[in-house]
Each structure stands twice: as structure tokens, then as C-alpha cells.
Amino acid sequence: MGIFKMVLETGAGMLRSFDGREPQVADSAYVDEAAVVIGDVVIEADASVWPNTTLRGDHGQIVVGEGANVQDNAVLHEDAVLEPYSTVGHSAIVHDATVAERALVGMNAVVLDGCHVGEGAVVAAGSVVTEGTEIPPSTLVAGAPAEVKTEIDDPHLGATADRYVELSTKHAETSERLD
């Protein structure tokens, strides 16, 4: 039995094939049952995809790396890559862009085509990272268009994804439908 059918039978998320491509979800990943995952999507070990999130791999592959998390209402489309232990906050959009290891895209932020968010960087809530922008590692960017505001060295920031790995494990073990 393919991974797609196995995931559907366990009730994790709405996973759909598209044009012959099926989502691939690691056994240890958490995909909330209210998430929508379509087509060419890879969700690696310990990654988490939260309620009302859409990962639409119908025009390029989407990769959610090991331990990465995509929070409630976020959207990933086209060739979106989340490297290990990166975070995409609530209602954020990552479109045809890369978010490097331990980087964070804040709530309601938008990261557009061809962007690269550097390792350990933070895109502030509500910011817009315009097409082709390279965000340096360990920097905070903010605004529309987003601009570098400061360098950051916050050891607690890197632990955000670790907390989501723990939280997703707890959800997988304790959540129960009440209908």
C-alpha cells in the first residue's frame, strides 16, 4: 500500500494526488486532519502541518524538511522548500521560495518567488519579501518591502521548531475527534 493510501486511512489531513503525483509523508510527521496537501509534496520526519494549512504541489515540488512546521492557515505553493527546523507562522505565504534551516517566517508574512530566507533569519510578522530577495543569515527583516533591520543572535529563536516537534507529538497522541 502506498504512503498516500496509508495516510488517508489513518485520517491525517486531506491528502490528494494530482496529475499522478501523491504526497509523501514520513511516519513521524504530523499532518492535522484539517490540513490540505495536494500533489508533489514531501513532508519529512518530525515535520508538522497544522489546521487549515494548504500545501499545493501542482506546479513544482513542495518540501517540508525534517522538524519544520507550517502553522495554521499558512499556504505553500510552487517550488517551496522549508529546510530542517524552519517555521512558517500562522497565515503566512511561501510561494516558490526557500526558507533555510532554523529560519522563521512570521505570522501573515509573504515570501515571494525566487526568495531565499537565510539560516536563522526572521521575517517579521506582516512583512512582504519581494521577488528574488536574498535575506542574509541571522538577520531580522521587516516591512513591505522587507528590509534588514538588525542582526540577531537569539538562542531561544532556534528552539521554536523543537517546541513544535514536541507539540505535534502531543497532538498526535492525545487529539480525538468529538463528532
BELJOSUL-V195379 format. One record per residue. N is the residue number from 1. RES is the residue in one letter. OMEGA is omega in degrees with one decimal (none if undefined). D_LAST is the distance of its C-alpha to the last C-alpha in Angstrom with 2 decimals. Layout:
N,RES,OMEGA,D_LAST ; N,RES,OMEGA,D_LAST
//
This chain:
1,M,179.9,28.53 ; 2,G,-179.2,28.46 ; 3,I,-179.3,26.56 ; 4,F,-178.8,24.63 ; 5,K,178.9,23.30 ; 6,M,-179.4,22.62 ; 7,V,178.5,20.50 ; 8,L,-178.9,18.53 ; 9,E,179.4,17.88 ; 10,T,175.4,16.65 ; 11,G,-178.8,14.02 ; 12,A,174.5,16.01 ; 13,G,171.6,16.39 ; 14,M,179.7,17.46 ; 15,L,-178.4,20.89 ; 16,R,172.6,23.36 ; 17,S,173.7,26.97 ; 18,F,176.4,29.62 ; 19,D,176.5,33.14 ; 20,G,179.4,33.02 ; 21,R,-178.9,31.76 ; 22,E,174.6,28.59 ; 23,P,174.8,27.03 ; 24,Q,-174.7,28.19 ; 25,V,177.7,25.96 ; 26,A,-179.7,27.42 ; 27,D,-176.4,25.69 ; 28,S,178.2,25.70 ; 29,A,176.6,24.34 ; 30,Y,174.3,20.93 ; 31,V,-178.7,19.27 ; 32,D,-176.8,16.01 ; 33,E,177.3,13.48 ; 34,A,176.6,14.04 ; 35,A,176.4,17.78 ; 36,V,-177.4,19.98 ; 37,V,-171.2,22.89 ; 38,I,167.8,25.41 ; 39,G,-170.9,28.68 ; 40,D,-178.1,31.26 ; 41,V,175.8,29.32 ; 42,V,177.3,30.04 ; 43,I,-172.1,27.85 ; 44,E,-175.8,29.95 ; 45,A,174.7,29.47 ; 46,D,175.4,27.63 ; 47,A,178.3,26.86 ; 48,S,179.4,23.60 ; 49,V,-166.7,21.94 ; 50,W,-173.1,19.47 ; 51,P,174.7,16.78 ; 52,N,175.7,18.14 ; 53,T,175.6,21.30 ; 54,T,173.0,23.30 ; 55,L,-172.3,25.85 ; 56,R,-179.4,27.74 ; 57,G,179.2,30.42 ; 58,D,-179.6,31.99 ; 59,H,-175.2,35.30 ; 60,G,-176.0,36.14 ; 61,Q,172.7,34.44 ; 62,I,178.0,32.04 ; 63,V,173.1,32.31 ; 64,V,-172.0,30.18 ; 65,G,-179.4,32.51 ; 66,E,175.7,32.07 ; 67,G,178.8,30.25 ; 68,A,178.4,29.91 ; 69,N,177.9,26.89 ; 70,V,-170.4,25.62 ; 71,Q,-172.9,23.69 ; 72,D,174.0,21.11 ; 73,N,178.9,22.20 ; 74,A,179.0,25.35 ; 75,V,171.3,27.01 ; 76,L,-178.8,29.36 ; 77,H,-176.7,31.47 ; 78,E,-173.2,34.67 ; 79,D,179.7,36.45 ; 80,A,180.0,34.49 ; 81,V,171.4,35.13 ; 82,L,179.5,33.68 ; 83,E,-173.9,35.98 ; 84,P,173.3,34.97 ; 85,Y,172.1,33.35 ; 86,S,-176.4,33.36 ; 87,T,170.3,30.81 ; 88,V,-173.5,29.63 ; 89,G,-178.0,28.27 ; 90,H,174.5,25.59 ; 91,S,176.7,26.27 ; 92,A,177.5,29.44 ; 93,I,171.5,30.92 ; 94,V,-174.5,32.99 ; 95,H,176.3,34.79 ; 96,D,-176.6,37.27 ; 97,A,179.5,38.11 ; 98,T,174.2,38.27 ; 99,V,-172.8,36.98 ; 100,A,-177.3,39.04 ; 101,E,176.9,38.24 ; 102,R,174.0,36.95 ; 103,A,-177.3,37.17 ; 104,L,172.8,34.69 ; 105,V,-173.6,33.79 ; 106,G,-178.3,32.72 ; 107,M,178.0,30.05 ; 108,N,175.6,30.73 ; 109,A,178.6,33.75 ; 110,V,177.9,34.90 ; 111,V,-170.1,36.85 ; 112,L,-172.9,38.62 ; 113,D,173.1,40.34 ; 114,G,179.9,42.72 ; 115,C,173.0,41.98 ; 116,H,176.9,42.13 ; 117,V,-173.5,40.71 ; 118,G,-178.5,42.89 ; 119,E,177.1,41.96 ; 120,G,179.2,40.76 ; 121,A,178.0,41.03 ; 122,V,170.6,38.77 ; 123,V,-175.3,38.02 ; 124,A,179.0,37.45 ; 125,A,175.9,34.50 ; 126,G,-178.4,35.14 ; 127,S,175.4,38.05 ; 128,V,177.4,39.05 ; 129,V,-172.9,40.77 ; 130,T,-174.3,42.88 ; 131,E,173.3,43.63 ; 132,G,-177.4,45.60 ; 133,T,174.0,45.53 ; 134,E,178.7,46.15 ; 135,I,-178.2,44.83 ; 136,P,176.3,46.92 ; 137,P,173.1,45.41 ; 138,S,175.4,44.68 ; 139,T,172.9,44.96 ; 140,L,173.6,42.95 ; 141,V,-179.4,42.90 ; 142,A,174.6,41.87 ; 143,G,178.2,42.40 ; 144,A,5.8,42.45 ; 145,P,-178.8,44.13 ; 146,A,177.0,43.35 ; 147,E,178.4,46.45 ; 148,V,179.0,47.17 ; 149,K,-177.8,47.27 ; 150,T,169.2,48.00 ; 151,E,-179.7,47.89 ; 152,I,175.0,45.27 ; 153,D,-176.2,45.40 ; 154,D,-177.6,42.33 ; 155,P,179.1,41.35 ; 156,H,179.7,38.03 ; 157,L,180.0,37.05 ; 158,G,-178.5,37.21 ; 159,A,-179.3,34.68 ; 160,T,-179.0,31.86 ; 161,A,177.9,30.69 ; 162,D,178.2,31.13 ; 163,R,179.0,28.72 ; 164,Y,173.7,26.11 ; 165,V,178.6,26.71 ; 166,E,-178.8,26.00 ; 167,L,-179.5,22.91 ; 168,S,176.7,21.43 ; 169,T,179.5,22.21 ; 170,K,177.5,20.41 ; 171,H,-179.3,17.24 ; 172,A,-177.0,17.52 ; 173,E,-170.3,18.08 ; 174,T,-177.7,15.67 ; 175,S,-178.7,12.59 ; 176,E,176.1,9.34 ; 177,R,-178.2,5.91 ; 178,L,-178.9,3.80 ; 179,D,none,0.00
//
